Amino acid sequence: QVSEGLFLVSEASSYADLGPIDAANVKGAIRAMIADLGGYPLPVESFACVFPLLKFAIENPAVGSELQDAALKAISQHTTAGEKWPRASIVGVLVGVMVHNARVRKAAADVVIKHAACMEPRDVAELLDGCLTAEAAV
């Protein structure tokens, strides 16, 4: 179920792009993946594989506040210092979420602070490069 959800989110830019069956499958994949975590962090490589599903959940309020909160909690479980989490990607996504979603702003900010405190200079450079090269919306 998780692999199908990963495929579907790789093909859709937003929740609105999904048909009803695909939307239900993505929600089911998010629920299954979070349930499989059981409150414990994944290895770095595994987290990097499922991060797109968590990212999709927190960037798309239409998945529902329960799933958004659960996805954000799952991301917050992956902040251990000394690990090679994709910190620049996580911080970049969460900053975008904080701008567009006031409901999760505080929780997302807490996770951003945890990750930012552990970022290495190359991670900061990657994050800044992504922010500075982003095209302005007109």
trRosetta pair geometry for C-beta under 8 A, 3 or more apart (Angstrom, degrees):
i j d omega theta_ij theta_ji phi_ij phi_ji
1 4 5.8 -55 -151 35 32 111
1 5 6.5 33 151 -19 65 106
1 25 7.4 -150 -156 -164 82 79
1 28 5.6 -90 -173 126 128 104
1 29 5.1 -165 146 -96 82 70
1 32 4.8 86 89 16 131 167
2 5 5.6 -55 -150 37 34 113
2 6 6.3 37 152 -22 66 103
2 29 5.0 127 -110 -158 40 92
2 32 5.7 -131 -58 95 87 117
2 33 4.8 106 -111 -72 118 100
2 36 7.6 -46 -54 7 141 148
2 50 6.7 -34 -178 -115 126 111
2 53 6.9 -59 -160 -62 84 168
3 6 5.6 -49 -148 34 34 114
3 7 6.6 37 152 -19 63 102
4 7 5.7 -52 -152 34 33 112
4 8 6.4 32 152 -19 66 106
4 25 5.8 -76 125 171 121 124
4 29 6.2 -148 74 -78 80 129
5 8 5.7 -54 -145 37 33 111
5 9 6.3 24 160 -12 67 106
5 25 6.2 -163 -83 139 74 81
5 26 5.0 119 -138 -126 91 51
5 28 7.1 -154 -70 77 121 70
5 29 2.3 -148 -40 82 147 172
5 30 6.5 -175 -166 -38 154 61
5 32 7.8 174 -10 45 143 113
5 33 7.4 -114 66 -25 149 123
5 53 5.5 57 124 -121 115 123
6 9 6.2 -58 -144 40 28 102
6 10 6.3 31 155 -23 62 108
6 29 7.1 -152 -25 174 60 148
6 49 7.6 -22 -119 162 152 80
6 50 7.1 -94 -84 -118 119 57
6 52 6.2 87 -141 77 83 117
6 53 5.6 -67 -86 -57 72 108
7 10 5.7 -60 -152 33 29 113
7 11 6.6 17 155 -11 64 111
8 11 6.0 -67 -153 41 31 105
8 12 6.1 1 160 1 70 117
8 18 6.6 50 173 -113 116 118
8 22 5.2 170 -144 -167 133 103
8 25 6.1 134 -33 96 160 115
8 26 5.2 -123 96 -75 138 99
8 29 7.6 167 36 6 122 151
9 12 6.0 -67 -130 51 35 95
9 26 6.2 112 -58 -129 93 119
9 52 5.7 160 105 143 127 101
9 53 5.8 163 16 -101 155 57
9 55 8.0 135 162 73 142 88
9 56 4.1 -86 -141 -65 136 159
10 52 6.6 29 -73 153 80 154
12 15 7.4 75 141 -92 135 21
12 17 4.0 171 -151 87 95 121
12 18 5.2 -7 -111 -59 163 85
12 22 7.4 142 -46 141 143 136
12 26 8.0 -66 42 -73 144 149
12 56 7.9 72 81 -138 102 130
13 17 5.7 95 42 -22 69 152
14 17 5.3 113 59 -6 66 100
14 59 7.9 -112 -118 122 74 104
14 60 5.9 149 -161 -105 70 114
15 18 5.9 -52 -167 21 46 114
15 23 6.5 71 -170 -123 85 104
15 26 7.6 -156 -122 86 82 153
15 56 7.7 127 -66 174 82 94
15 60 3.9 128 -28 -176 115 138
15 62 4.1 -169 94 68 151 123
15 63 6.0 -146 -98 -51 143 77
16 62 6.9 119 -56 1 71 166
18 22 4.2 -137 -163 99 98 111
18 23 4.2 136 112 -66 125 77
18 26 6.2 -73 -119 -5 166 137
19 22 4.9 85 51 17 76 105
19 23 6.7 -137 92 -10 33 91
20 23 5.7 -54 -142 35 27 114
20 24 6.5 26 158 -17 62 105
21 24 5.8 -55 -151 36 31 110
21 25 6.4 31 150 -19 64 107
22 25 5.4 -54 -147 37 34 114
22 26 6.4 37 153 -22 67 101
23 26 5.8 -51 -148 33 31 110
23 27 6.5 31 153 -16 63 105
24 27 5.7 -53 -149 38 32 112
24 28 6.3 34 152 -19 65 107
25 28 5.5 -54 -146 38 32 113
25 29 6.3 35 153 -22 65 104
26 29 5.6 -52 -148 34 32 113
26 30 6.5 33 153 -20 64 103
26 53 7.8 -171 -160 -143 82 90
26 56 7.0 -93 -171 126 126 140
26 63 7.3 -96 116 -112 111 111
27 30 5.8 -53 -149 34 32 111
27 31 6.4 31 153 -17 65 106
27 63 6.0 169 -97 -153 88 89
27 64 7.4 53 -126 15 121 119
27 67 6.3 -99 -139 -79 82 158
28 31 5.7 -54 -146 38 32 111
28 32 6.1 31 156 -19 66 108
29 32 5.7 -54 -143 38 30 111
29 33 6.1 28 159 -19 65 108
29 53 6.2 -111 126 -144 113 135
30 33 6.0 -57 -146 37 27 109
30 34 6.3 22 158 -14 63 110
30 53 6.0 -175 -93 165 74 105
30 54 7.6 128 -133 -91 94 47
30 56 7.8 -127 -80 82 119 103
30 57 5.0 119 -129 -82 141 131
30 63 6.8 45 15 -172 167 139
30 67 5.3 55 119 -159 143 120
30 70 7.4 116 152 89 103 120
30 71 6.4 -45 -162 -73 117 110
31 34 6.0 -62 -148 40 26 106
31 35 6.1 26 156 -19 65 110
31 67 7.0 -72 -66 -108 77 104
31 70 7.8 39 -108 101 56 160
32 35 5.7 -56 -145 38 29 111
32 36 6.3 32 155 -23 64 106
33 36 5.7 -53 -149 32 30 114
33 37 7.0 40 150 -28 60 97
33 50 5.6 164 -158 -160 139 137
33 53 5.9 97 12 108 167 149
33 54 7.7 -123 112 -60 140 84
33 74 7.7 48 122 -139 97 164
34 37 5.7 -43 -159 18 37 116
34 67 8.0 -163 -12 -141 151 70
34 70 4.8 30 -150 156 162 119
34 71 6.9 -94 -78 -79 125 54
34 73 8.0 69 -147 73 119 103
34 74 5.4 -108 -116 -64 88 134
35 38 7.2 32 167 -63 43 64
37 40 6.1 -168 173 55 68 58
37 41 7.6 4 -158 -103 105 21
37 42 6.7 -76 -114 -46 91 91
37 74 5.7 175 -20 -127 171 103
37 77 6.9 121 174 70 135 158
39 77 7.1 -172 -169 -113 41 147
40 77 7.3 139 160 173 11 138
41 47 7.1 -18 -176 -69 87 131
41 77 4.8 -169 -78 140 83 95
41 78 5.0 136 -137 -90 112 69
41 80 6.6 -131 28 -16 173 120
42 46 4.0 -117 169 92 122 115
42 47 4.4 158 75 -59 115 80
42 50 7.0 100 6 33 170 128
42 78 6.9 -16 41 -92 80 121
43 46 4.8 84 58 11 82 106
43 47 7.0 -152 89 -9 38 88
44 47 5.7 -58 -148 36 29 111
44 48 6.4 31 155 -22 65 105
44 83 5.5 -175 -74 178 117 106
44 84 5.3 57 -158 67 159 80
44 85 6.1 -130 -128 -82 96 51
45 48 5.7 -51 -151 31 31 114
45 49 6.8 33 150 -20 61 103
46 49 5.6 -54 -156 31 36 114
46 50 6.6 9 157 1 69 108
47 50 6.3 -71 -145 49 32 93
47 51 6.0 55 155 -54 68 96
47 78 5.2 130 -137 -129 153 152
47 85 6.7 -38 100 -126 146 86
47 86 7.8 -163 113 10 102 96
48 51 5.7 -29 -142 -2 28 122
48 86 5.6 109 -109 -27 92 123
50 53 5.2 -45 -173 33 72 116
50 54 6.5 69 133 -17 83 100
51 54 5.5 -58 -148 42 41 110
51 55 5.8 47 153 -26 73 106
51 75 7.9 80 -130 -106 84 97
51 86 6.4 -48 -56 46 173 134
51 89 6.9 65 150 117 150 133
51 90 7.4 -94 -147 -80 130 85
52 55 5.4 -51 -141 37 32 117
52 56 6.3 38 157 -24 64 102
53 56 5.7 -49 -149 31 30 113
53 57 6.7 31 151 -20 61 104
53 71 7.9 -142 123 -125 72 118
54 57 5.6 -55 -152 34 34 113
54 58 6.5 17 158 -8 68 106
54 71 4.5 158 -150 -163 74 100
54 74 5.7 -131 -115 86 129 124
54 75 5.6 145 160 -61 142 99
55 58 6.4 -65 -146 42 28 98
55 59 5.9 16 161 -11 66 118
55 93 5.2 -92 -130 -140 101 153
56 59 6.1 -66 -139 44 24 105
56 60 6.0 -7 171 6 64 121
56 63 7.6 104 130 -51 81 145
57 60 6.7 -79 -139 48 18 92
57 63 5.2 -98 -139 78 67 167
57 67 5.3 -117 -156 144 116 101
57 68 5.9 -178 153 -99 85 49
57 70 7.7 -65 158 74 149 84
57 71 3.6 162 95 -56 134 159
58 68 5.5 106 -112 -149 54 80
58 71 4.9 -144 -49 103 89 127
58 72 5.5 108 -102 -66 124 84
58 75 7.3 -24 -35 -12 149 143
58 93 7.0 88 82 150 124 113
58 94 7.5 -21 134 -99 149 67
58 97 5.3 -25 146 -105 105 150
58 101 8.0 -149 173 42 74 159
58 104 6.9 -150 -155 128 96 168
58 108 7.5 129 -175 -95 134 116
59 93 6.8 -84 -63 -165 111 99
59 96 7.1 6 -114 107 102 119
59 97 6.1 -107 -93 -86 60 97
60 63 5.2 83 98 -18 99 101
61 64 8.0 109 172 -40 52 9
61 65 7.5 7 -157 -74 82 66
61 68 6.5 -4 -118 -66 54 148
61 101 6.1 169 -68 -112 115 123
61 103 7.8 97 -119 39 121 133
63 67 4.5 -90 136 80 109 136
63 68 6.2 135 75 -53 106 81
64 67 4.9 79 69 15 93 101
64 68 6.8 -161 94 -8 45 89
65 68 5.4 -55 -142 39 35 114
65 69 6.0 35 160 -20 68 106
65 103 6.8 -80 -122 146 113 150
66 69 6.1 -57 -150 37 25 108
66 70 6.4 22 153 -16 62 110
67 70 5.5 -54 -142 40 34 111
67 71 6.1 36 157 -21 67 105
68 71 5.9 -56 -148 36 28 109
68 72 6.3 26 155 -16 64 108
68 101 7.9 -134 -170 175 148 157
68 103 7.9 62 106 99 148 121
68 104 6.1 -110 148 -66 121 142
69 72 5.8 -56 -147 38 30 111
69 73 6.3 33 153 -20 64 106
69 104 7.2 -156 -87 -105 64 109
69 107 7.4 36 -131 84 75 175
70 73 5.6 -52 -147 36 32 113
70 74 6.4 36 151 -23 64 103
71 74 5.5 -50 -149 33 33 114
71 75 6.6 33 152 -17 64 102
72 75 5.7 -51 -150 35 34 110
72 76 6.4 36 150 -22 65 105
72 104 6.0 -165 -66 -159 158 127
72 107 5.4 68 146 128 144 126
72 108 6.4 -85 -137 -78 127 73
72 111 6.8 -141 -172 -24 86 149
73 76 5.5 -54 -148 35 33 114
73 77 6.8 39 151 -26 63 100
74 77 5.8 -50 -158 24 34 114
74 78 7.4 18 150 -9 60 107
75 78 6.0 -70 -162 39 39 105
75 90 6.3 157 -168 -145 118 114
75 94 7.6 175 132 -72 154 119
75 111 5.9 46 112 -158 106 153
76 79 6.3 -22 -168 -20 46 123
76 107 7.6 -79 -58 176 139 92
76 110 7.2 15 -119 103 125 104
76 111 4.7 -105 -93 -96 83 109
76 114 7.2 91 -145 35 75 154
78 83 7.8 -106 -173 96 74 147
78 85 5.5 138 150 -116 99 133
78 90 7.8 -154 94 -99 110 151
79 85 7.1 -52 -107 0 32 166
79 111 6.7 -142 -73 -149 132 73
79 114 4.1 1 -166 138 148 129
79 115 5.8 -104 -127 -68 95 70
79 118 7.2 153 -179 11 75 143
80 83 4.7 62 84 -1 100 126
80 85 7.6 133 50 -33 71 121
81 117 7.8 -60 -91 107 110 98
81 118 4.8 -153 -113 -110 76 126
82 118 7.8 -87 -16 -153 39 124
85 90 6.5 -3 145 -13 113 143
85 115 7.0 -101 93 -126 133 104
85 118 7.9 58 40 99 113 134
86 89 4.1 -7 143 34 112 121
86 90 6.0 130 94 -25 75 90
87 90 5.6 -57 -143 38 31 111
87 91 6.0 26 162 -15 69 108
87 115 4.6 169 -146 -176 94 106
87 116 7.7 153 176 -76 117 35
87 118 6.5 -148 -103 88 149 95
87 119 5.1 -169 127 -97 146 85
87 123 4.9 14 75 -160 115 145
88 91 6.0 -55 -142 41 27 107
88 92 6.1 31 157 -21 62 111
88 119 7.1 97 -67 -133 72 120
88 123 4.6 -160 -50 -166 100 77
88 124 7.5 -152 -95 -67 104 18
88 126 4.1 -7 -141 93 173 115
88 127 4.2 -143 -143 -60 93 86
88 130 7.0 134 162 4 112 137
89 92 5.7 -56 -145 38 27 113
89 93 6.3 25 159 -17 64 107
90 93 6.1 -59 -151 37 27 107
90 94 6.2 17 158 -12 64 113
90 111 7.3 -106 160 145 114 112
90 115 5.4 -153 93 -116 126 166
91 94 5.9 -61 -142 43 29 107
91 95 6.1 32 159 -23 66 105
91 112 5.4 95 -131 -137 80 83
91 115 5.2 -154 -63 100 97 132
91 116 6.0 100 -110 -68 138 84
91 119 7.3 -16 -26 -73 151 135
91 127 5.8 -13 83 -117 125 138
92 95 6.0 -53 -146 32 26 109
92 96 6.7 25 155 -14 60 107
92 127 5.8 -160 -62 -133 98 85
92 130 5.6 -22 -113 104 144 148
92 131 7.3 -148 -120 -60 98 86
93 96 5.8 -61 -158 38 31 112
93 97 6.4 30 149 -19 67 107
94 97 5.3 -50 -144 37 38 114
94 98 6.2 44 153 -25 67 101
94 108 4.5 176 -166 -171 98 102
94 109 7.9 170 154 -70 116 31
94 111 5.8 -142 -123 86 160 113
94 112 4.9 -162 105 -69 135 98
94 115 7.9 135 25 29 146 141
95 98 5.6 -50 -148 32 32 115
95 99 6.7 35 151 -22 62 102
95 108 8.0 175 -69 148 26 121
95 112 6.4 97 -65 -112 76 141
96 99 5.8 -53 -153 30 33 112
96 100 6.5 2 160 3 66 113
97 100 6.3 -75 -144 50 29 93
97 101 5.3 -33 -179 34 72 118
97 104 6.2 -41 153 89 115 123
97 105 7.9 -172 122 -92 78 52
97 108 5.2 -161 93 -116 117 159
98 101 7.2 -69 -103 56 15 75
98 104 7.6 -109 -92 98 55 80
98 105 4.8 89 -144 -131 76 75
98 108 4.8 -154 -69 95 91 134
98 109 6.1 91 -111 -62 137 82
98 112 7.3 -31 -37 -29 142 146
101 104 5.0 12 119 35 118 98
101 105 6.7 -176 98 -53 64 74
101 108 7.8 98 77 -16 106 146
102 105 5.2 -25 -148 -19 39 125
104 107 5.3 -64 -165 52 71 109
104 108 5.2 71 136 -27 92 108
105 108 5.9 -64 -144 41 23 109
105 109 6.1 26 159 -24 64 108
106 109 5.7 -53 -147 32 28 113
106 110 6.7 33 154 -22 62 102
107 110 5.8 -50 -155 29 33 114
107 111 6.9 28 151 -13 64 104
108 111 5.8 -58 -154 38 36 108
108 112 6.2 41 149 -23 69 105
109 112 5.4 -51 -145 35 34 116
109 113 6.4 37 155 -22 65 102
110 113 5.9 -53 -152 32 29 111
110 114 6.7 30 151 -18 62 104
111 114 5.6 -52 -151 34 36 113
111 115 6.4 26 155 -11 67 107
112 115 6.0 -63 -148 43 29 104
112 116 5.8 28 157 -21 68 113
113 116 5.8 -54 -135 39 27 110
113 117 6.3 34 161 -26 61 106
114 117 6.1 -57 -156 28 24 113
114 118 7.2 1 155 -1 58 111
115 118 6.1 -75 -157 45 35 100
115 119 6.6 54 148 -54 70 94
116 119 5.5 -31 -148 -6 38 120
119 123 4.1 -132 -160 89 93 130
119 124 5.3 110 135 -54 130 82
119 127 7.5 -31 -149 -8 151 138
120 123 4.9 98 53 3 68 104
120 124 7.4 -135 98 -4 36 87
121 124 5.6 -54 -148 35 36 111
121 125 6.3 38 153 -20 68 104
122 125 5.5 -50 -147 36 35 115
122 126 6.4 39 152 -22 65 103
123 126 5.6 -52 -149 34 32 112
123 127 6.3 31 153 -18 65 106
124 127 5.7 -55 -148 38 32 111
124 128 6.2 27 156 -15 66 109
125 128 5.9 -57 -143 41 28 107
125 129 6.0 33 156 -23 64 108
126 129 5.7 -54 -145 35 27 113
126 130 6.4 27 155 -18 62 107
127 130 5.8 -57 -152 36 29 111
127 131 6.4 24 153 -16 64 108
128 131 5.6 -55 -145 39 34 110
128 132 5.9 25 160 -14 69 111
129 132 6.1 -59 -139 42 26 104
129 133 6.0 7 167 -4 64 117
130 133 6.5 -65 -134 45 21 97
130 134 6.6 42 159 -48 59 97
131 134 6.0 -39 -155 0 28 116
